[in-house]
C-alpha cells in the first residue's frame, strides 16, 4: 500500500511531479477535466490550491440518465464553491457509437477530447489536465499486454501528450481518497465502475487484487516497468525519426507499391529487439497501420518468402529480399496481382492467388493450378502453358507489360522485346497496351500471347508445375 500523505505533503508531491515532468509552469492556467468522481475532484482541488488559474470542463454523455444529470449539477456546484468557471458539453456517446460503429468508450473519448480542444482554443490556454493515477496506469499496462500489440502503447498512459497532462500519474487511489477525506471533500460515485461487464473493471476488481495478494507492490512494479519502457522508447524514437528510419532501405518499386530491403535494414539495426520495435513504430506512424496489422507485418520479417498479409493499405508480401506492398486498387484491377508461394502440407495447395484460382486479363481469364510433373502432358493443350515452379525467382506477379521489356522466349537463343512478341502474335491492337505478363524477380516468364520464357520451361528435373489456362471471355472455369 502506498504511503499516505498529509494534504500539504500531497500538494507538494504534485507540485514536484509537475515540475520534474515539465508539465506546466508555476501559475500556468490549466483546464481541468472533471467528471465529479474522486480522482478528478482531487485533481481540481490540488491544482487550484497550488495557485494555478483553473477552469472546469465537464462532459455529460447521457449514458446514465438522472445520474449523469446529477453529476453535472455536482460539478457546477463544486466549481461555484471554488470560484472557477465551468464549461459543460452534453453529447450522446451512444448515438455517435452507433453512427460510426464505435464502442461506447471510444465514442466518449472522441467527444471529450474534441470538447477539450475547443475549450482550450476558446480560453487561449495550452494545458488540459486529466486525473489518471497510478492505478489507472497499472490497469492500462495489463490491458495492453492482454489485447494490444502496439509497441507505443506498451509505455502505458503518457504523462503528457500534446496539451494533455496527467499530474496525478504518480499517485495511488488510496492517496487520492485520503486527501479528499482529510480536506472534507465529497465526490460522486459512478456505479458503472463496479460493473464486471467491462474488461478494465475486471482487471481492477479481480486481477490486480489477486496479483497484489502475491506481490503487494505489483502496482508500483507495473508502473515502473512502463516508465522504463517509456524511457527506452523515447530514446529510440528520438534518435530514429519515422521518416528517416528506413532511409536507404525503402524503395519505390511501382507507382502504387513499395519494397523494403530487410538485409539492409538488419545491417542498420542488428539488435533484434531494436529492429522489431523501430520497424513496428515506423509502420504505425508512417503508414497509420493499426497496431495489430503492424505487429503482423513485423512477424513477416522472419517468415518464409511468399507469406502474405492483407491490411487496409493493400497486400504485403515477404519476398526473398524483403517486404513488398501492392496497393489494393492495383491488385483489384489486376494491374499487379501477386501469386504467392507459401509453405504448405502438400504441393496441391502451395500456390494461391488473391482471387482463388483465377484472374482477369484483357482477353479473358487465367486459371492457375498445381500439377506434379507426371500430370503435365507435352505439348500442352491449346491455351495452356506450363512453368517449372522451382525455377521461378521470387514473387510472381501478374501485371501490364512495360515499354522496353525483354524476355527469352522458349526455343530461342536470344531475347526479344515483349512489344515485338505481341505484334508478331497479332495480339488485338486495341488491347495491346493493356496486355498482361507474368513476371518474377527476373522479368517476364509468360506473355498473354501464351509464350513462356526459356528459363522456366519444364525439364527432366521438373517436379512441380504451375499450369496456366487461358479462357476466353464468357468461357466456363475449369473444374
N, C-alpha and C positions, 0 to 999 in steps of 0.2 A: 504493500500500500504506500502511496506517495506521502511524503511528509506534509502535514497540514501547516499552513502559514497564517499568521495574523493578517487582517485586511491591509495594514500598512506594508507588511513584508510581501504580500502577494502583489500589491500595486507596484512595488519596487521591482519585483521579479518581471512583471510585464514590461515596465519601462526599460529594464536592462535587455530583455529579449528583443524588443522593438529596436533598440539602439544597436545591438550586436548584429542583428539581421538586416539593419538598414531599411526597415520597413517604412519609417516616417520620421521626419524631423520633429524636434520638440515644438509643440504648439501648432503643428500642421493640421489643417482641417481634415476630418475623416467622416465619410458617410458610413454609418453602422447598419448592417443588415440585422434586423431584429424580428424574430418570429413571435416573441413573447415567452419562449422556453427559457430554461435555466441558463443555458450556455450564452445565449445572445443577450439576456438581461445582465449577466455578469460582465460581458464584454462592453456593453453600453455604459454601465456604471463605472467601470475601471477607466476607460478612455476619457470619460467626462471628468472623473476625479483627477486624472493626470494632467488636465489643463488643455486637452485637445478640443478645439471647436468641433462639435459633432452635430450631425443631423441623422434622423432615423429613416430607414427605408423598410417598409413592411409590405409583404405580398399576401393577398388573400386569394388562394386558388379555388375556393368554393368547393373543396372536397369533403368537408366535414360539417356542412350545414350551419346550424346555430353555433357550434363550437368554433368554426372559422370566424364567424362574426364576433364572437366573444373575444377571440384572440386579438382581432383588430382593435376593439374597444380598449382592451388592456394595454396594448402598445401605445395607443393615442394618449391614454391617461398617464402612462409612465413618462412619455416624452414631455407632457404638460408639467408634471411634477418636477422634472429636471430643467424645464425651461428651454427645451431644444425643439427645433422644427421637426415635423413628422410628415413624410410623404407616403401615400398608400397607392398600391396598384391592385385592382381587382380584375382577375382574368381566369377563365376556366381552363385548367390544365387538362381536364378530361376531353373537352372539345378539341383542343389542339392535338392531343394524343390521337384521337380518332381521325381527325382530318389529315394528319401527316404520318399515321402509322407508327407512333412512338409509344414508349412505355410512359406511364404517368410520371415517373421520376425524371425521365429525360425531358418531358414536356414542361414540367415545373421548373427544371433547371434553366431551360431556354427562356422561360418567362421572366424569372427573377434576374438573370444576368443581363437581359435586354433592358429591364427596368433600371438596374443599377447603372448601366452605361448612360441611359437617358438622364438620370438624376445627376450623375457626375457632370455631364455636359451642361445641364441647366444651372448647376451651382458653380461651375467653373473650378471644381476640385479634381484631384488626381488620385485619391485613395478611397477604396471601399473595403471595410473590414468585415470578415465573416468569423463566426465563433467556433470553427473547428478546433478540437482539442486533441490531446494525446490519445485518448480512447478511440476517437474517430480515425486517427492515423493508423492505429493498430488494426482496426476493423478493415480499413481500406487496403492495407498491405495483405491481409489474409484473403480478402475478396479478389485482389489482383492475382495472387498465387493460385486461387481456385478456378478463375474463369477468364482471365485476360492474359494475352501473350505480348502485350506491348512492353518493349524494353523501357520506354519512357515512364509508363505507369508503375513500374517496379520501384520507382522512387517514392511512391505514396503521394500524399497531398503536398504540393509545394507550399513552402511558407509564403511565397509571393508568386503571382503570375500576372504580369501586367499591372493593372491598377488594383488588383485584388490582393489584400494582405490578410494574414491569419495570426494575429498577435497572441493567441492562446494555444498555439500548437504544442507548446512545451508542457502545458498544464494538464493535470488529471481531472476527471469528472469530480472526484471527491474534493479536490481543492476548490473547484468552482462552487460546489454546493456549500462547502464550509464558508467560503467568502460571502455568499448570499445570506446564509443564516446569521453570520456574525454582523452583517450590515442590516439585518431585519428586512430584507427584500423578499418579495414574493414573485412567483412566476407561474406560467401556465404549463400544464402537462398535456402533451399530445398523446391521446390514447392509442393512436396507430403505431407509436413507437414500441408498444408492448406486443404487437401482433407478430406471430411467428410465420405469417404468410410471406414476409419479406426475408430474403437471404441475409441481408445486413443485420436484421433483428435476431435471426437465429445465431449468427456469429456472436452478436453482442450478449445475448442472454444464455446461450448454451456452450458455444465453442470456447470463447475466451475464459469464462469461469472454469471450464474443465481444464484448460491449459494452465490457468492460474493455480489450480489445485496441485499441479505437478511442479510448476515454477511460478512462485508468487510475483516474480519480476518479469513475466512474459511480455507485458505491455511495453515496459521500458526496453526490453531486448528487441522487440519487433521494430520499435521506433528508431532505435539506434542502428539497426540493420538498414532501415530506409535512409537514414542520414548518411551512412557510409556509402550506399549505392548512389545517393544524390551527389555526394562529393565526387565520386569516381565518374559518374555520368556527366557532370558539369565539366570536369577536366577534359574528358574525351571529346565532348561535343564543342567545347570552346576551341580546342586545338584543331578539330576537324569540322569545318563548316560543311553542311549538307551539300552545298553547291560544288565544293571542291573535293569532297570525299572520293568521288570516283573519277577525278580528273585523270585523263590518260587511259582509263580502262573502260570508259563509257563511250561506245562507238555508235554512230548513226548508220544503220545498215540499209534502210529504205526510208522513204518519206513518212511511213507510218509504223516504223519498228525501230527498236534499239537492240544493241548487243553489248553484253558485259563480259569482259575477259577475266575469268576467275584467277587464272595463273598470275596475271599482273597484279590483281587485287590482293592475292595472298602474299605476293612478294612485298607489297607495301605494308601489309598488316599481318606479320607472321604469327602473332599471338592469336590462337583460335577464338578466345573469349572476346578480345578486342574486335576482331574481324566480324564476328556474328553480331555483336551489339551495334557496331557502327553501320554495318550493312542494313540491319533492320531499321535503325534510326533513319538512314538515308531513304529507304523505301517508304517509310511512314511520312516523312517530311516532303521529300521531293515529289513523290507520286500520289500523296494523300491516300495511301492504302490503309485499309483497316488493319489494326494490329494482328488480327487472326490471319489475314491474307499475307501481310508482310512476314509473319512468322513462318507460314508455309513456304514462302519463297526462299527464306533463309535456309530451310531444310533442303532445297534443291541444290545447294552448294555441294552437298555430299551425296546427292542422288546419282543414279546411273544416267548416262546420256540418253535422251529421248523422253525422260519423265516430264510430264506437263502438269500445269495448274491453271485453272481459269480464274480470273479476277475481273472486277468491273472495267479495268483498263484493257483487257484482252487476254489472249492466251500466252503463257510464259512456258518456254521450253528449255530444258537443260541440254545443251549441246556439248560436243566434245571439248569446245573451247571455253564455254561459259554459260551465260544465260541470255535468252533472246525473247523479246516481246513482239507479238504481232497484234496490231490494233483490231478490235472486234469488227469494225466496219470493213476492213480489208479482208479478214478471214470470212466474214459473212458473204462478201461479194465474190469469194474465191479468187481474188487478186493474188493473195498469198495464203495458201492452205497447207500448213504443215501436216505431214503424215508421220505419226510418231512411232518409233520403235521402242518398245518397253520390254523389260524382262517379264516373262510370263511362264506359266507352268507347262505350256505346250506351244509349238510354233503356230498352231491354228489361231491363237488369239494374241499373237505377239504384235500385230500391226493394227492400228486404229486410224480412223480419220475423224475430223470434227463432226462431219455428218456420217454416221456409221456406214461404212461400205461403199459410199459413192460421193461424187462431187460433180457440180455443173461445170461445163466448158461451153464456149460459144456454139459448137456444132452438135452438142448433145450432152451426154452424161458419161462419166467414167465410173466403173465399178472395180474396187480393189479387193483382192483376196490372196490368201497364202496357200502355196502348194508345196509338197515335197517334190524333189527333182524328178522322181519317177512318175509324177502326175502331169508333168509338163511335156506334152507331145509336140515334137518339132516336125515340120514348121508349125508355128502357132496358127490357129484358125484366123480367118479374116476379121479384122477389127480387134485383135488381141495381141498383146505384147508381153514378153516375159523379161524380168530383170533379176539378176542374182543379188539377193538381199545382202549377202556378206561382202559384196564388192562396192556397195554404196558407201559414200564418205559423209558421215554426219547426218544432219537433219535434211529430210527430203521435203521439198516444198513445191506445191502447185502454184504457178504464177504466170503472168504475161511474159512473153519473150522480150528481150532487151536489144536495142539497136547495137550492132557490132558484136553481138554474142556469137560464139563459135562452139562447135562440138565435133567430135569424130564419129561419123555415122558407122553403124555396123557394116563391115565389109570393105570399108575404105581405109587407105593407109594414112591419109591426111585429114585435116579439119576443114570445115566449111561453115559459112555463115548460116545461122538459123533462118535469116530472111531469104537466102537462096533456096534453102530446103523447102520453105513454104511456097515460093514461086514455082519451083520445078514440080512440086507435087500438085500444082494448080489448086492450092487452098483458096476457098472463096475470097475474092478480093475485098468484099465489104466486111469480112470478118477478120482479115489478116492482122490488123493492128491489135485485135483482142485475142489472138491465138495464144494458147497456153503451152507451157513446157513444164515437165517435172525436172527439178534441179536439186542436186545435193550440194555439198560444200565445194565440189569440184566443177560445178556447172551443169548444163542440161544433160539429162540421161534419157529423156523421152520427149518427142515433139508431137503436137496434136495431129500431125500427118500420120502418126503411127510408127515413125522411125525411132530406133533406140540408139544409144551410144555404144561404141565397141567395148568400152571398158566395163560395162555392166552386163554384157551378154553372157548367156549360160555357157558353161564349160563342163568338162568331165568331173571337175571337183565341186560343182554346184550342189548344195544341199537344200537350201531354201529359196523359193521362187516367189517373187511378187508378180501376180497376174494382173494386168491392166486390160479391162474390156471396155471398148468404146461402144456406146449405144446411141444411135441417132435420136433426136428429139422425138418423144412420143412412144419410144420403144419400152417394153416391159423390162424391169430389173431382172437379172438372172437369179435363179433360185439357189 
